[in-house]
Amino acid sequence: MNLQFEAAHELHAFFSSNNISYCIIGGIALQHWGEPRFTQDVDATVLIAFGEEEKLLEKIFSAFKPRITDAFDFTLKNRVCLASSSQGCPIDISFGIPGYEDEVMRRAVECTIGENMVIKICSAEDLIIHKAVAGRPKDLDDIESVIIRMAKKLDDDYIMKWLHQFAELLEMPEITDRFQKPWRMVNK
């Protein structure tokens, strides 16, 4: 069985049993919405209110092994928890904040992976938004693959609404182009 799928399902079981809103982002979501590519880890986002981080971290580290020695302080500072599944698969858990992440959780969909394992993944639109903000070369390829695979099913108004906000907030106007250029190319 795929190590990443096992880790994603482990996260699903943990977050579900603790009633924590989450979704899988990154490579596993890409396998559902776009062109699959090799990934070594599992990326997830959880919705956590400010001030609740330490309590959540205690729960996470009671179930998952930290990957770095100062994991608790690192997570509180960077809002990214670096852990490992029971089988040693790297897991990156981003601590989302209310606002955009509320939408991500609301729009998350259940997906079956591997041998009938159910997990929650972000929507195709939110995957594009995450990748446009990250902007690495592989992210741009991923955006194009999601656009090609999902074609007219994508809610481009939703994508552009959030990309405009992130572009303004981060003072990076190129963020919107990371979606618009391949979108125009595919939808000529």
C-alpha positions as CSV (number, residue, x, y, z in Angstrom):
1,M,0.0,0.0,0.0
2,N,1.1,3.6,-0.7
3,L,2.9,5.1,2.3
4,Q,1.5,8.5,1.6
5,F,-2.0,7.2,1.4
6,E,-1.6,5.4,4.7
7,A,-0.3,8.6,6.3
8,A,-3.2,10.6,4.8
9,H,-5.7,8.1,6.2
10,E,-3.9,8.2,9.6
11,L,-4.4,12.0,9.6
12,H,-8.0,11.6,8.6
13,A,-8.7,9.2,11.5
14,F,-6.9,11.4,14.0
15,F,-8.5,14.7,13.0
16,S,-12.0,13.1,12.6
17,S,-11.8,11.4,16.1
18,N,-10.7,14.8,17.6
19,N,-13.4,16.7,15.7
20,I,-10.8,19.0,14.0
21,S,-11.5,20.6,10.6
22,Y,-8.8,19.6,8.1
23,C,-8.1,18.8,4.5
24,I,-5.3,17.3,2.6
25,I,-3.5,19.7,0.2
26,G,-0.5,19.2,-2.1
27,G,0.5,16.1,-3.9
28,I,-2.3,13.8,-2.8
29,A,-5.0,16.4,-3.7
30,L,-3.2,16.8,-7.1
31,Q,-3.5,13.1,-7.8
32,H,-7.3,13.6,-7.6
33,W,-7.6,16.9,-9.4
34,G,-4.7,17.0,-11.8
35,E,-1.8,15.0,-13.3
36,P,-0.3,12.8,-10.6
37,R,3.4,13.3,-9.7
38,F,5.7,11.8,-7.2
39,T,5.4,13.2,-3.7
40,Q,7.3,12.1,-0.6
41,D,5.1,13.7,2.1
42,V,1.5,14.5,3.0
43,D,0.5,18.1,3.4
44,A,-2.6,19.0,5.4
45,T,-4.2,22.2,6.7
46,V,-6.2,22.4,9.9
47,L,-8.4,25.2,11.0
48,I,-7.3,26.4,14.4
49,A,-8.4,29.5,16.4
50,F,-5.7,31.8,17.7
51,G,-4.7,30.7,21.2
52,E,-5.6,27.0,20.6
53,E,-2.3,26.1,19.0
54,E,-0.6,24.6,22.1
55,K,-3.5,22.4,23.0
56,L,-3.7,21.1,19.4
57,L,0.1,20.5,19.2
58,E,0.0,18.4,22.4
59,K,-2.7,16.2,20.7
60,I,-0.8,16.0,17.5
61,F,2.5,15.0,19.2
62,S,0.7,12.4,21.3
63,A,-0.2,10.7,18.0
64,F,2.6,11.6,15.6
65,K,6.3,11.8,16.0
66,P,8.0,15.3,15.6
67,R,10.5,15.4,12.8
68,I,12.7,18.1,14.4
69,T,14.0,18.6,17.9
70,D,12.3,22.0,18.6
71,A,9.1,21.0,16.8
72,F,6.8,22.6,19.4
73,D,8.4,26.0,19.3
74,F,9.0,25.8,15.5
75,T,5.3,25.1,15.0
76,L,4.1,28.0,17.2
77,K,6.5,30.4,15.4
78,N,5.8,29.2,11.8
79,R,2.3,27.7,12.1
80,V,3.6,24.5,10.3
81,C,3.9,21.3,12.2
82,L,6.6,18.8,10.9
83,A,5.7,15.3,12.0
84,S,5.9,11.7,10.8
85,S,3.2,9.0,10.4
86,S,3.5,5.7,12.3
87,Q,5.2,4.3,9.2
88,G,7.7,7.2,9.0
89,C,6.1,9.2,6.2
90,P,6.7,13.0,6.5
91,I,3.6,15.0,7.4
92,D,3.4,18.8,7.2
93,I,0.4,20.2,9.0
94,S,-0.2,23.9,8.3
95,F,-2.2,25.8,10.9
96,G,-4.8,27.8,9.0
97,I,-6.5,30.8,10.4
98,P,-10.2,31.9,10.1
99,G,-11.0,33.7,6.8
100,Y,-9.9,32.0,3.7
101,E,-9.2,28.7,5.5
102,D,-12.9,28.7,6.6
103,E,-13.8,28.5,2.8
104,V,-11.1,25.8,2.2
105,M,-12.7,23.6,4.9
106,R,-16.2,24.3,3.8
107,R,-15.4,23.4,0.2
108,A,-13.3,20.3,1.1
109,V,-14.5,17.0,-0.4
110,E,-14.3,13.4,0.6
111,C,-12.1,11.3,-1.6
112,T,-11.4,7.6,-1.6
113,I,-7.8,6.6,-1.9
114,G,-6.0,3.3,-1.9
115,E,-8.1,0.4,-0.8
116,N,-11.3,2.2,0.2
117,M,-9.7,4.7,2.5
118,V,-11.7,8.0,2.8
119,I,-9.9,11.3,3.4
120,K,-10.8,15.0,2.9
121,I,-9.0,16.9,0.2
122,C,-9.2,20.6,-0.7
123,S,-11.3,21.5,-3.7
124,A,-9.6,21.9,-7.1
125,E,-10.0,25.6,-6.9
126,D,-8.3,25.8,-3.5
127,L,-5.5,23.6,-4.7
128,I,-4.9,26.1,-7.5
129,I,-4.9,29.0,-5.1
130,H,-2.4,27.3,-2.7
131,K,-0.1,26.5,-5.6
132,A,-0.4,30.0,-7.2
133,V,0.6,31.6,-3.9
134,A,3.5,29.2,-3.4
135,G,4.6,29.8,-7.0
136,R,7.4,27.2,-7.4
137,P,8.0,25.9,-10.9
138,K,6.5,22.5,-10.0
139,D,3.4,24.4,-8.6
140,L,2.9,26.2,-11.9
141,D,3.0,22.8,-13.8
142,D,0.5,21.5,-11.3
143,I,-1.9,24.5,-11.8
144,E,-1.8,23.8,-15.6
145,S,-2.5,20.1,-15.0
146,V,-5.6,20.9,-12.8
147,I,-6.9,23.3,-15.4
148,I,-6.5,20.8,-18.2
149,R,-8.1,18.0,-16.3
150,M,-11.0,20.0,-14.7
151,A,-11.5,22.4,-17.7
152,K,-14.8,24.3,-17.5
153,K,-15.7,22.7,-14.1
154,L,-13.5,25.2,-12.2
155,D,-15.0,28.2,-10.6
156,D,-12.6,30.8,-12.0
157,D,-14.4,33.7,-10.2
158,Y,-13.8,32.1,-6.8
159,I,-10.1,31.5,-7.7
160,M,-9.6,35.0,-9.0
161,K,-11.4,36.6,-5.9
162,W,-8.9,34.9,-3.6
163,L,-5.8,35.3,-5.8
164,H,-6.5,39.1,-6.0
165,Q,-6.7,39.3,-2.2
166,F,-3.4,37.3,-1.8
167,A,-1.7,39.3,-4.5
168,E,-2.6,42.5,-2.7
169,L,-1.8,41.3,0.8
170,L,1.6,39.9,-0.2
171,E,2.3,42.7,-2.7
172,M,2.9,40.1,-5.4
173,P,0.7,41.0,-8.4
174,E,2.2,38.0,-10.4
175,I,0.1,35.6,-8.3
176,T,-2.9,36.2,-10.4
177,D,-0.9,35.6,-13.6
178,R,0.1,32.1,-12.3
179,F,-3.5,31.1,-12.9
180,Q,-4.7,33.4,-15.6
181,K,-2.0,32.6,-18.2
182,P,-2.7,28.8,-18.3
183,W,-6.4,29.4,-17.9
184,R,-6.5,31.5,-21.0
185,M,-4.3,29.1,-22.9
186,V,-6.6,26.1,-22.1
187,N,-9.9,28.0,-22.6
188,K,-9.1,29.7,-26.0
